[in-house]
Amino acid sequence: MRVTASQKRILQVLRQVKSADLVGLAERAGIGADQARRSIQELADSDFVKVERRVTDHIRQGANFAVASEKGLPERQIVSALERLGKQAPLEAVRTEAKLSDDEFSAGLGFAVRNNWITLSRPQQETMTTATDPATDPSAEELLIGRLAGERPVLLDELSEVEKEGLEALLSRPDYVELQRMTIQIVTLTGEGFRLSESIEDVPELAEATLLTPELIRTGKWKDVTFRPYDLDAPSFPLPVGRRHPLRELIDEIREIFVSLGFAETEGPLVELAFWTFDALFQPQDHPARDLQDTFYLCEPERRRIKETDLVERVRRTHENGWTTGSSGWGGKWSLEEAERLVLRTHTTVVTGRRVYEVGEKPHKTFTIGRCYRNEKLTYKNTAEFLQVEGIIIDKKASLRHLMGTIQEFYRRLGAEKIRFWPSYFPYTEPSVQTSVYIERLGTWVELMGMGIFRPEVTLPLGVRWPVLAWGGGIERIAMIRYDIDDIRELYKNDLGLLRRRPERLP
């Protein structure tokens, strides 16, 4: 058989040790790990070696390892300082000479006494320290640190009993070493490989080349060179391609769905009047959601004048006595000062509510996608800042059936197959309906969106007598289902692994 120089060295090493991990084998053979990996694969293809993957622990250097490797552990630095002081000195003098922090000195002093490197005595008023003869012997921790100082990873299985004692001691101390799980390749010589290795000295070594260069042709050396063949079936590293954030992808997909259904997109400001956020949507001014525990109010500017004075009057009368809506209102006295307060919008319904007022009584379909803000505690399912999608349909003949069909088609285009509706309650709509989608992977129904027909107390003051269909829901919940995420905070951590995954359908 014709073998390369690196293959010959690998076979010679394996004949002595029978099996070894790939990195250790490359080190013993005196070749690079990548070159060894290629050569081993070629030998494995010819059944001269067997390669197995094994999961094991290796010892990783911690943040304090470099200082311990260069200057020694605190107990060694204390002994060195004591030796510079003549092997006997007051404790405070040793502390000054060692130049360690109080915590390091206290810990090192304890370990030095435990190792019997120093003794403490108090012949008079002052504590004296004395170096002992065993102080010249390395501790188990120092033996392990010396072993770990090399470039090659040290496996847990490779440690001696003394080094294992040192590992146990260092693991109990902060940031010196830690164990990390890793997968290694174990290379074992087969029977065929052993027979080949017995006669390997007589096998000529051939130089390796990957390119046929002009120099090889001119000199004729190409005749003595082994050209490495291309392996078209060899596994390659995945090539991550540039792509947008998953939330941005989902937003664009939602936008495309509604535009294709004939909707126009509208936008609104993040800072809004409490009037549009709450009052125009017939939410009472003493509603708990309007206090500081749910809503972010601006300090400066604190208020802004409402320009639509006629609308303000209609909303005031609706709140106080129901106006001409058929409602009795909320009673009490409605406050213009409260309505003029500025807030970070708590929902995107404020955008569609404004749109109803701007469009008036004519057929119209619009949607909005935007950020909202609520004074929520940050948890795995809640954030103070989140995304919503909302929409409205204004039409003289619009009905709840039209709304259910629209939302069903929306979820169908997102990839859902099972959608259901049931009666519910929402402050702005009557009747109100909750929707949920069945997620096959989870084996359960998940609520995703609320919807209904705007109440007359909302639409009549805005100048619209026709039915106004409305819906809204959070985008993060859809994203968490699509990308199989259990914690909403993962969407905002810029995790490259998450950015590179591309699920195709909602369930």
C-alpha positions as CSV (number, residue, x, y, z in Angstrom):
1,M,0.0,0.0,0.0
2,R,1.1,3.6,-0.7
3,V,0.8,5.7,2.4
4,T,1.6,9.3,3.2
5,A,4.1,10.5,5.7
6,S,1.4,11.5,8.2
7,Q,-0.4,8.2,7.8
8,K,2.8,6.3,8.5
9,R,3.4,8.3,11.7
10,I,-0.1,7.7,12.9
11,L,0.2,3.9,12.3
12,Q,3.5,3.9,14.1
13,V,2.0,5.7,17.2
14,L,-1.1,3.5,17.2
15,R,1.1,0.3,17.1
16,Q,2.5,1.4,20.5
17,V,-0.6,2.7,22.2
18,K,-3.4,0.8,20.4
19,S,-5.9,3.7,20.7
20,A,-5.8,7.4,21.5
21,D,-7.9,10.5,21.1
22,L,-7.4,12.4,17.9
23,V,-5.8,15.5,19.4
24,G,-3.4,13.4,21.5
25,L,-2.6,11.2,18.5
26,A,-1.7,14.2,16.4
27,E,0.5,15.5,19.1
28,R,2.4,12.2,19.5
29,A,2.7,11.9,15.7
30,G,4.0,15.5,15.4
31,I,1.5,16.6,12.9
32,G,-1.4,19.2,13.0
33,A,-4.9,18.2,14.1
34,D,-6.4,19.0,10.7
35,Q,-3.8,16.9,8.9
36,A,-4.3,14.1,11.3
37,R,-8.1,14.2,10.9
38,R,-7.8,13.8,7.1
39,S,-5.2,11.0,7.3
40,I,-7.3,9.2,9.9
41,Q,-10.4,9.4,7.8
42,E,-8.5,7.9,4.8
43,L,-7.2,5.1,7.0
44,A,-10.7,4.5,8.4
45,D,-12.1,4.3,4.8
46,S,-9.6,1.4,4.2
47,D,-10.5,-0.3,7.6
48,F,-7.0,0.2,9.0
49,V,-8.4,2.2,12.0
50,K,-11.7,2.6,13.7
51,V,-13.0,6.0,14.9
52,E,-15.5,6.3,17.7
53,R,-17.1,9.3,19.3
54,R,-17.1,9.5,23.1
55,V,-18.6,12.1,25.4
56,T,-16.3,13.0,28.3
57,D,-15.4,15.9,30.5
58,H,-12.3,18.0,30.1
59,I,-10.9,20.6,32.5
60,R,-11.2,24.2,31.4
61,Q,-9.2,27.1,32.8
62,G,-11.1,29.7,34.8
63,A,-10.7,33.4,35.2
64,N,-8.1,33.1,38.0
65,F,-6.1,30.3,36.4
66,A,-3.7,32.6,34.5
67,V,-2.6,34.4,37.7
68,A,-2.2,31.1,39.5
69,S,-0.2,29.7,36.7
70,E,2.1,32.7,36.5
71,K,2.5,33.7,40.1
72,G,1.3,30.7,41.9
73,L,-1.7,30.0,44.1
74,P,-2.2,32.5,47.1
75,E,-0.7,29.9,49.5
76,R,2.4,29.6,47.3
77,Q,2.7,33.4,47.1
78,I,2.6,33.6,50.9
79,V,5.3,31.0,51.3
80,S,7.4,32.8,48.7
81,A,7.0,36.1,50.6
82,L,7.9,34.4,53.9
83,E,11.1,32.9,52.3
84,R,12.1,36.4,51.1
85,L,11.7,37.5,54.7
86,G,14.1,34.8,56.0
87,K,11.5,32.0,56.5
88,Q,10.2,33.6,59.7
89,A,8.4,36.9,60.1
90,P,5.4,38.5,61.7
91,L,2.1,37.8,60.1
92,E,1.5,41.4,59.1
93,A,4.9,41.7,57.5
94,V,4.1,38.6,55.4
95,R,0.7,40.1,54.4
96,T,2.5,43.3,53.2
97,E,5.2,41.4,51.3
98,A,2.7,39.0,49.6
99,K,0.7,41.9,48.2
100,L,-2.6,39.9,48.1
101,S,-6.1,41.1,48.8
102,D,-7.5,40.4,52.2
103,D,-9.7,37.6,50.9
104,E,-6.8,36.0,48.9
105,F,-4.5,36.3,51.9
106,S,-7.0,34.7,54.3
107,A,-7.7,31.9,52.0
108,G,-4.1,31.3,51.1
109,L,-3.0,31.3,54.7
110,G,-5.5,28.6,55.5
111,F,-4.3,26.4,52.6
112,A,-0.7,27.0,53.5
113,V,-1.3,25.8,57.1
114,R,-3.4,22.8,55.8
115,N,-0.5,21.8,53.5
116,N,1.9,22.1,56.5
117,W,3.9,24.7,54.6
118,I,3.9,27.2,57.4
119,T,3.2,27.2,61.2
120,L,1.7,30.0,63.2
121,S,2.8,30.9,66.7
122,R,2.2,33.7,69.2
123,P,5.3,33.8,71.5
124,Q,4.4,37.4,72.6
125,Q,1.8,39.9,71.4
126,E,2.5,39.3,67.7
127,T,1.6,36.3,65.5
128,M,4.7,34.8,63.9
129,T,4.8,32.7,60.7
130,T,7.5,30.1,60.0
131,A,8.2,28.2,56.8
132,T,8.5,24.4,57.1
133,D,10.5,22.0,55.0
134,P,7.5,20.5,53.1
135,A,6.9,24.0,51.6
136,T,9.2,23.0,48.8
137,D,6.9,20.1,47.7
138,P,4.2,21.0,45.2
139,S,0.6,20.5,46.3
140,A,-2.0,18.4,44.3
141,E,-3.5,21.7,43.1
142,E,-0.1,22.9,41.8
143,L,0.5,19.6,40.0
144,L,-2.8,19.9,38.2
145,I,-2.2,23.6,37.3
146,G,1.1,22.6,35.7
147,R,-0.6,19.9,33.7
148,L,-3.3,22.3,32.5
149,A,-0.8,25.0,31.4
150,G,-0.2,23.3,28.1
151,E,-2.3,24.0,25.0
152,R,-3.8,20.5,24.7
153,P,-7.2,19.9,26.5
154,V,-6.8,17.7,29.5
155,L,-9.5,15.0,29.9
156,L,-10.8,14.0,33.2
157,D,-10.0,10.3,32.4
158,E,-6.3,11.2,31.9
159,L,-5.7,12.5,35.4
160,S,-3.7,10.6,38.0
161,E,-5.1,10.1,41.5
162,V,-3.1,13.0,42.9
163,E,-4.3,15.2,40.1
164,K,-7.9,14.2,40.7
165,E,-7.4,15.3,44.4
166,G,-6.1,18.6,43.1
167,L,-9.1,19.0,40.7
168,E,-11.5,18.4,43.6
169,A,-9.7,21.0,45.7
170,L,-9.6,23.6,42.8
171,L,-13.3,23.1,41.9
172,S,-14.2,24.1,45.5
173,R,-12.3,27.4,45.0
174,P,-13.7,30.3,42.9
175,D,-12.8,30.6,39.1
176,Y,-9.7,28.4,38.9
177,V,-11.0,25.5,36.9
178,E,-14.3,24.1,35.7
179,L,-15.5,20.9,34.0
180,Q,-16.9,21.1,30.5
181,R,-18.6,18.3,28.6
182,M,-17.1,17.6,25.2
183,T,-17.2,15.0,22.4
184,I,-13.8,13.4,21.4
185,Q,-12.8,11.0,18.7
186,I,-11.0,7.8,19.8
187,V,-8.9,6.2,17.1
188,T,-8.2,2.5,17.5
189,L,-5.9,0.3,15.4
190,T,-7.8,-2.6,13.7
191,G,-6.3,-6.0,12.9
192,E,-5.6,-5.0,9.3
193,G,-4.0,-1.8,10.5
194,F,-1.8,-3.7,13.0
195,R,-0.5,-6.0,10.2
196,L,0.2,-2.9,8.0
197,S,2.0,-1.2,10.9
198,E,4.3,-4.2,11.3
199,S,5.7,-3.6,7.8
200,I,5.3,0.1,7.8
201,E,9.1,0.7,7.9
202,D,9.3,-0.9,4.5
203,V,6.5,1.2,3.0
204,P,7.8,4.2,1.1
205,E,6.6,7.6,2.4
206,L,5.0,9.8,-0.3
207,A,4.8,13.5,-0.1
208,E,1.2,14.9,0.0
209,A,-0.1,17.6,-2.3
210,T,-3.5,19.1,-2.9
211,L,-2.6,21.2,-6.0
212,L,-0.7,20.4,-9.2
213,T,1.6,23.4,-9.3
214,P,3.9,24.5,-12.2
215,E,6.9,23.7,-10.0
216,L,5.8,20.1,-9.6
217,I,5.5,19.8,-13.4
218,R,8.8,21.4,-14.2
219,T,10.8,19.4,-11.8
220,G,9.0,16.1,-12.4
221,K,8.2,15.7,-8.7
222,W,4.6,15.2,-9.5
223,K,5.6,11.5,-10.1
224,D,6.6,11.1,-6.4
225,V,3.7,13.0,-4.9
226,T,0.4,11.6,-3.6
227,F,-2.5,13.9,-4.6
228,R,-5.3,14.0,-2.2
229,P,-8.5,13.2,-3.9
230,Y,-11.7,15.3,-3.5
231,D,-14.3,13.6,-1.3
232,L,-17.6,15.0,-2.6
233,D,-19.4,13.1,0.2
234,A,-17.4,14.6,3.0
235,P,-19.4,16.5,5.6
236,S,-18.9,20.2,5.5
237,F,-19.5,23.0,8.0
238,P,-22.9,24.7,7.6
239,L,-22.7,28.1,6.0
240,P,-24.8,30.6,7.9
241,V,-26.4,33.1,5.5
242,G,-27.4,36.6,6.4
243,R,-31.0,37.0,7.4
244,R,-33.4,39.3,9.3
245,H,-34.4,38.9,12.9
246,P,-37.2,36.4,13.3
247,L,-39.6,39.0,14.6
248,R,-38.9,41.2,11.6
249,E,-39.6,38.2,9.3
250,L,-42.9,37.5,11.1
251,I,-43.9,41.2,10.9
252,D,-43.2,41.3,7.2
253,E,-45.2,38.1,6.7
254,I,-48.2,39.4,8.7
255,R,-48.0,42.7,6.7
256,E,-48.0,40.8,3.4
257,I,-51.0,38.7,4.4
258,F,-53.2,41.6,5.3
259,V,-52.1,43.6,2.2
260,S,-53.0,40.6,0.0
261,L,-56.4,40.6,1.7
262,G,-57.0,44.1,0.6
263,F,-56.1,46.0,3.8
264,A,-54.1,49.2,3.9
265,E,-51.5,49.8,6.6
266,T,-51.7,52.8,9.0
267,E,-49.4,54.0,11.7
268,G,-49.6,56.1,14.8
269,P,-47.4,57.8,17.4
270,L,-45.9,56.0,20.4
271,V,-46.8,58.9,22.7
272,E,-50.5,59.4,22.8
273,L,-53.2,61.3,24.6
274,A,-55.1,59.5,27.3
275,F,-58.1,60.7,25.4
276,W,-57.4,58.5,22.4
277,T,-55.9,55.7,24.4
278,F,-58.8,55.3,26.8
279,D,-61.6,57.9,26.7
280,A,-62.4,57.6,23.0
281,L,-62.6,53.8,23.5
282,F,-65.2,54.3,26.3
283,Q,-62.9,53.2,29.1
284,P,-63.9,54.9,32.4
285,Q,-61.5,57.3,33.9
286,D,-61.3,55.4,37.1
287,H,-60.5,52.1,35.4
288,P,-57.6,50.3,37.2
289,A,-55.7,49.9,33.9
290,R,-55.3,53.7,33.7
291,D,-53.3,54.0,37.0
292,L,-49.5,54.0,37.2
293,Q,-49.4,50.3,37.8
294,D,-50.3,49.6,34.2
295,T,-49.6,52.8,32.2
296,F,-46.5,54.8,31.7
297,Y,-47.4,58.5,32.0
298,L,-45.0,61.2,30.7
299,C,-43.5,63.7,33.1
300,E,-42.5,66.3,30.6
301,P,-44.5,67.4,28.7
302,E,-47.2,66.1,31.0
303,R,-50.3,67.2,29.0
304,R,-51.3,68.3,25.5
305,R,-54.4,70.1,24.4
306,I,-57.0,68.1,22.4
307,K,-57.8,69.8,19.1
308,E,-61.0,67.9,18.3
309,T,-63.3,70.0,20.6
310,D,-66.6,68.7,19.1
311,L,-65.4,65.1,19.5
312,V,-64.4,65.8,23.1
313,E,-67.9,67.0,23.9
314,R,-69.5,63.9,22.4
315,V,-67.1,61.6,24.3
316,R,-67.7,63.6,27.5
317,R,-71.5,63.2,27.3
318,T,-71.2,59.5,26.3
319,H,-69.1,58.9,29.5
320,E,-71.4,60.9,31.8
321,N,-74.9,59.9,30.5
322,G,-74.5,57.8,27.4
323,W,-75.4,60.6,25.0
324,T,-77.4,59.2,22.1
325,T,-75.8,55.7,22.1
326,G,-78.5,54.0,24.1
327,S,-76.1,53.5,27.0
328,S,-76.4,55.1,30.5
329,G,-72.7,55.9,30.4
330,W,-70.4,55.6,33.5
331,G,-72.0,58.5,35.5
332,G,-70.1,61.0,37.5
333,K,-68.1,64.0,36.0
334,W,-65.7,63.4,33.1
335,S,-62.4,65.2,33.5
336,L,-60.8,66.9,30.5
337,E,-57.6,67.4,32.5
338,E,-57.3,63.6,32.8
339,A,-58.0,63.1,29.1
340,E,-55.2,65.5,28.2
341,R,-52.5,63.5,29.9
342,L,-49.7,62.0,27.7
343,V,-49.0,58.3,27.9
344,L,-46.9,55.7,26.1
345,R,-49.6,53.9,24.2
346,T,-50.8,50.7,25.9
347,H,-52.3,49.1,22.8
348,T,-52.5,49.7,19.1
349,T,-56.3,50.0,19.2
350,V,-55.6,53.7,19.7
351,V,-54.3,53.8,16.1
352,T,-57.4,52.0,14.6
353,G,-59.7,54.2,16.8
354,R,-58.2,57.3,15.3
355,R,-58.6,55.8,11.9
356,V,-62.3,55.3,12.4
357,Y,-62.6,59.0,13.2
358,E,-60.5,60.0,10.2
359,V,-62.2,57.8,7.6
360,G,-65.8,58.2,8.8
361,E,-68.8,56.3,7.4
362,K,-67.4,54.7,4.3
363,P,-66.1,51.3,3.4
364,H,-62.5,50.9,4.7
365,K,-60.1,48.1,5.7
366,T,-56.9,48.9,7.6
367,F,-54.4,47.3,9.9
368,T,-51.5,48.5,12.0
369,I,-48.4,46.8,13.5
370,G,-46.6,48.6,16.3
371,R,-45.0,48.6,19.7
372,C,-46.9,49.1,22.9
373,Y,-45.9,49.8,26.5
374,R,-47.3,48.6,29.8
375,N,-45.8,48.7,33.3
376,E,-45.4,44.9,33.4
377,K,-43.0,42.8,35.5
378,L,-40.4,41.2,33.3
379,T,-41.0,37.5,33.2
380,Y,-40.7,34.6,30.7
381,K,-44.1,35.6,29.2
382,N,-44.3,39.3,29.8
383,T,-42.3,42.4,28.9
384,A,-42.9,46.1,29.4
385,E,-42.5,46.6,25.6
386,F,-44.3,44.4,23.1
387,L,-45.7,44.2,19.6
388,Q,-49.3,44.1,18.5
389,V,-51.2,43.7,15.3
390,E,-54.7,45.3,15.0
391,G,-57.2,45.9,12.3
392,I,-60.6,47.2,11.5
393,I,-63.2,46.8,8.8
394,I,-65.8,49.5,8.3
395,D,-68.7,48.5,6.1
396,K,-72.5,49.0,6.1
397,K,-73.1,45.2,5.8
398,A,-70.2,44.0,7.9
399,S,-71.0,41.2,10.4
400,L,-69.3,39.0,12.9
401,R,-69.2,36.2,10.3
402,H,-67.1,38.4,8.0
403,L,-64.7,39.1,10.9
404,M,-64.4,35.4,11.8
405,G,-63.7,34.5,8.1
406,T,-61.0,37.2,7.9
407,I,-59.1,36.0,11.0
408,Q,-59.5,32.4,10.0
409,E,-57.9,33.1,6.6
410,F,-55.1,35.1,8.3
411,Y,-54.2,32.2,10.5
412,R,-54.6,29.7,7.6
413,R,-52.0,31.7,5.6
414,L,-49.7,31.7,8.7
415,G,-49.8,27.9,8.6
416,A,-52.5,27.0,11.1
417,E,-55.1,24.4,10.2
418,K,-57.3,24.2,13.3
419,I,-58.9,27.5,14.4
420,R,-61.8,27.9,16.8
421,F,-63.9,30.8,18.2
422,W,-65.9,31.2,21.3
423,P,-67.8,34.1,23.1
424,S,-65.7,36.4,25.3
425,Y,-65.6,39.9,26.8
426,F,-63.4,42.9,25.7
427,P,-64.0,46.5,26.9
428,Y,-64.4,48.0,23.4
429,T,-66.4,45.4,21.6
430,E,-69.8,43.8,21.8
431,P,-70.2,41.0,20.8
432,S,-66.7,39.9,21.5
433,V,-65.0,36.7,20.4
434,Q,-61.7,34.9,21.5
435,T,-59.8,32.9,18.9
436,S,-57.3,30.1,19.4
437,V,-55.2,27.9,17.2
438,Y,-54.4,24.2,17.8
439,I,-50.7,23.6,17.9
440,E,-49.9,20.0,16.9
441,R,-46.4,20.1,18.4
442,L,-47.8,21.1,21.8
443,G,-51.0,19.1,21.6
444,T,-53.1,22.0,22.9
445,W,-55.1,25.1,21.9
446,V,-53.4,28.4,22.3
447,E,-55.2,31.8,22.6
448,L,-53.8,34.3,20.1
449,M,-56.2,37.1,19.3
450,G,-59.4,38.9,20.6
451,M,-61.9,40.5,18.3
452,G,-65.4,41.8,18.0
453,I,-67.6,44.7,16.8
454,F,-66.9,48.1,18.3
455,R,-69.6,49.2,20.7
456,P,-71.9,52.2,19.8
457,E,-70.3,54.1,22.7
458,V,-67.0,54.0,20.7
459,T,-68.2,54.4,17.1
460,L,-71.1,56.9,17.4
461,P,-69.0,59.7,19.0
462,L,-66.4,59.1,16.3
463,G,-69.2,59.8,13.7
464,V,-69.7,56.2,12.4
465,R,-73.1,54.4,12.6
466,W,-72.0,51.4,10.5
467,P,-70.6,48.3,12.1
468,V,-66.8,48.4,12.7
469,L,-65.2,45.0,13.0
470,A,-62.0,45.1,15.1
471,W,-59.4,42.6,16.3
472,G,-56.0,42.7,17.9
473,G,-53.3,40.4,19.4
474,G,-49.7,40.1,20.4
475,I,-47.0,39.2,17.8
476,E,-44.5,37.8,20.3
477,R,-46.9,34.9,21.2
478,I,-47.1,33.9,17.6
479,A,-43.3,34.1,17.3
480,M,-42.8,32.0,20.4
481,I,-44.9,29.2,18.9
482,R,-43.3,29.5,15.5
483,Y,-39.8,29.4,16.7
484,D,-40.4,27.0,19.6
485,I,-39.4,29.5,22.3
486,D,-40.5,29.2,25.9
487,D,-39.2,32.5,27.2
488,I,-40.2,35.8,25.5
489,R,-36.9,37.4,26.5
490,E,-35.1,35.1,24.0
491,L,-36.6,37.1,21.2
492,Y,-34.6,40.2,22.3
493,K,-31.2,38.6,23.2
494,N,-29.8,38.7,19.6
495,D,-29.0,35.0,19.8
496,L,-27.3,34.0,16.5
497,G,-28.5,30.4,16.8
498,L,-32.1,31.7,17.0
499,L,-31.5,34.1,14.1
500,R,-30.3,31.2,11.8
501,R,-33.2,28.9,12.5
502,R,-36.0,29.1,9.9
503,P,-39.2,27.2,10.8
504,E,-41.6,27.3,7.9
505,R,-45.1,27.0,9.4
506,L,-46.9,28.2,12.5
507,P,-47.7,24.8,14.2
